[in-house]
Amino acid sequence: MSVYLNTVAVTEFDEQVKESFQGVGQLRALVTVRNNVTGTDYRFQQIGKGMAHKRTAPSSDSIPMNIDYSKVLVILEDWDADEYTDMFKQKEVNFDEVRELAQVIIKALGRRMDQTVIDAVNDARASLVAIGNIVLHGGTSLDIPKLTQLVQLMDDLEIDEDGRCFVGSTMAKRQLLNTTQVTNADYNTVRTLVNGQVDTFLGLKFTWIGKREEGGLYKTGDIRDCFAFHNSSIGMAIGIDPNTNVDWVPQKKSHLSAGQMKVGSIVRDLEGVFIVEVDESVVIPAP
C-alpha cells in the first residue's frame, strides 16, 4: 500500500477547512482586516480628526485642516494546528473522519484568531483606562445601567452608530438575559427568549465568548473584562490565510494533517475601544 495519501482525500480535507472556516472565528468579521500582508509586521494608517474653517472672504487662501496621520504597528505571528493520524491507512478513505479532523483544525485556528483580538484589547487596557474608556464593575452584573453608560461614552465621542460591537462572556450573557428590559417585548422588540440570544441591543451587536483553552476574555477574581468597540478601531493583519496540508512523515509512519496561519491584531484607535467590567459573581433571578 502506498504511503502517500489519496489525492481526493487531500482535496476533500482542504475544501472542508476552506468552506467551514468563515463561520468559526467570531471576531474576524467584526474588525478591520488587511489580507495578503508581506513580512512580519504591518502598519495600519490612522487618520486624525479634521475641523472646518470659516471662509473669511471671496477667493481667500484655503486653510488646511492639518490632519494628523499616524501609523500603528502590529506584529504578525505564526500559528499551527497540527495532528498526526493513521486514519488514512486504508485504501478507502473515510470522509466522515476527514470532516471531523478538519473541523477540529478549523475551530482551533478560529479560536486563536479571536484570541489575537482579545489580547490586543488587553494590551491596550492601561491606555484605555487612562483616557476614561472604561465602565467599572461597581459590584454589578452586565445590566442596563452599565450598557447605557457605555453607549453614552460612545455617543460623547461621536462614535459612528453603524459598526458598534460588544464582546462579552457567557456569564454576562446569562446576566443580561435575566434583565427584564432585555427580554420584555415592552422594552425590546428583539425576541431574545425565543432564540435564547442577545444579538443586538441599544445599537450594539453582541458576540459571546465561552471558556477557552486559549484564554478567552480576561478575568481577575470575579471581575471579567468584556469590551466594546467600533469595527474600524481594531485591526487584524493576515499574512497567511488559514490553510491546510496533509503529508506523510516516514519517521512517524503517520500522516500529518496540518493547519496554519500568520496573523496579528492591534487596537488602531483608542478612542473607539471601551473596557466594560462585569462582576460575574452576581446572578440575577430570571424575571
Buried (B, 14 or more C-beta within 10 A) or exposed (E): EEEEBBEEBBEBBBEBBBEBBEEBBBBBEBBBBBEEBEEEEBBBEBEEEEEEEEEEEEEEEEEEEEEEEEEBEBEBBEBEBEBEBEBBEEEEBEEEBBBEBBBBBBBBBBBBBBBBBBBBBBEBBEEBEEEEBBBEBEEBBBBBEBBEBBBEBBEEBEBEEEBBBBBBBBBBBBBBBBBEBBBEEEEBEBEBBEEEBBEBBBBBBBBBBEEEEBBBBBBEEEBBBBBBBBBBBBBBBBBBBBBBEBEBEEEEEBBBBBBBBBBBBBBBBBBBBBBBBBBBEBEBEEE
